[in-house]
Amino acid sequence: GAGVSQSPSNKVTEKGKDVELRCDPISGHTALYWYRQSLGQGLEFLIYFQGNSAPDKSGLPSDRFSAERTGGSVSTLTIQRTQQEDSAVYLCASSPRRNTEAFFGQGTRLTVV
Amino acid sequence: DQQVKQNSPSLSVQEGRISILNCDYTNSMFDYFLWYKKYPAEGPTFLISISSIKDKNEDGRFTVFLNKSAKHLSLHIVPSQPGDSAVYFCAAVNLVSSGSARQLTFGSGTQLTVLP
């Protein structure tokens, strides 16, 4: 596909379970971002990957959150032992090396019950 | 510590009038600014951007103004249309930095409602 693809689009999970969210960035884009948007809130930065540089993990809210980017392409955001406050829309974005315009996926709506 | 701030969570404007969305930043190293629009259940989409070497950039009904001394930018939509109703995010980046420091920083967004 031509755009950023995220899966699943919706995820309902029980409190305490682990979840994995997937992001397929636009081919050739070296930068990849994860954000989340809780109900009524703005975009909250989580983590940023740029090429081979060490990722900026400063936005991850707790050690239950981790992310990987394999082969400089697909990224997985993992949330362990989910809590109700983790419920949000998780957005992934990618951008080309020399272009700051980030293209967003449609997001994964996570609901922890 | 929010480096990019949108102090108005919501704004209502009559159709045909001007919408003015404001954004303030604190990091003087930011040198490129962007506006994104987000509809419900969709990811944000890029709208317009401006480099710090300019003070104005215009694209159709959308104009972004940058006041570097005040660390302030604004998005003007003229004339406003009901289809413009969305959440608008401003974002900033330091293009000179590299690696993980070169990332977009977003504001918290402003919900614009254009009334017919």
Interface residues (C-beta under 8 A of the other chain):
Chain A: V4 A31 Y33 Y35 Q41 G42 L43 F45 Y48 Q50 G51 S53 A54 P55 D56 L91 A93 T100 E101 A102 F103 F104 G105 Q106 G107
Chain B: Q6 Y32 L34 Y36 A41 E42 G43 P44 T45 F46 S49 F89 A91 V93 L95 S98 G99 S100 A101 R102 Q103 L104 T105 F106 G107 S108 G109
